[in-house]
């Protein structure tokens, strides 16, 4: 037995625990939610990212500028680019988010972010942490909201994925104890679990949802998943008008494809890893991860993004202009709803539903066989300007039922 290796592992683990205890102190002392209606000038930052990111972020920005044109002209809203989040710049600084970029991000109330590349083993880049994970931790964006809507199938899911804990929080800091043993760490806290559960129940109450479902594997992962599940049911007691139940992650992946059972689910709350996996599966029903947007929400900041990656292969093959901007546009819709423009958000969702699921005059293929992302965005913008938008969307629903 290598006692020295064990002592080194203990020391590293102890340091991780100290860091997490300090983080929880900050969570407990965090300020209350920002009230966007009281902000004199609301600042929206556009983070282009890597790969196809600059292209699809640019298309989503066009949508925002169209729908917020009056507010931008009046000075109520400012939309600016934030530079420096490319893999080249991050690698040059040796930081997942360079200090000057993070300082700039903090100047904005909300950001719309393109996908960013995360290096993996064998890449020429440094072993940097996921940019998304780092930003969630730095800005305490503890809630990841991923909606999936297919009105004609009765699917209207809202997934609340805890964003700052679980395996993702300590994933870069695992141990190679010796040549034979490697260990990673999983962290779930009561404060972290309670605040994501409360946000899910608040969403259900505000949106007239009657069901909130917790997804864990608490029968096997008894301590951490057990903590998450117990926190969920403690919070559920504060919302007696909402039904609360729980499912295990393995059977939940099956029930999402069960045509009879899946209509039962409305709002789902999950730890980080399960949420990442299950929302990718759910997005396939809507047309794939290229169609789904994502909100990363904290009390003082919020970041909206596509749920897919930066597609470096599309860049290498010269196909960037054919990347599907639908996911980024859906994220822009979520941003609009979050900052207090629910009608603009709803109209954008309706236009996307018509273009991507109903009329489908332009179908993105990612290749020259289909339209460019700019052509698809123009298609969505045409529908936003069409006086028959709501009537056509309602017909789409009727036709699918």
Buried (B, 14 or more C-beta within 10 A) or exposed (E): EEEEBEEBBEEBBEEBEEEBEEBBEEBEEBEEEBEBEEBEEBBBBBBBBBBBBBBBBBBBBBBBEBBBEEBBEEEEBBBEEBEBBBBEBBBEBEBBBBEEBBEBBEEBBBBBBBBBBBBEEEEEEBEBBBBBBBBBBBBBBBBBBBBBBBBBBEBBBBBBBBBBBBBBBBBBBBBEBBEEEEEEBBBBBEBBBBBBBBBBBBBBBEEEBEBBBBBBBBEEBEEBBBBBBBBBEBBBEEBEEBBBEBBBBEEBBEBBEEEEEBEEBBBBBBBBBBBBBBBBBBBBBBBBBBBBBBBBBBBBBBBBBBBBBBBBEBBEEEBBBBBBBBBBBBBBBBBBBBBEBEEBBBBBBBBBBBBBBBEEEBEBEBEEEBBBBBEBBBBBBEBBEEEEBEEBBEEBEEEEE
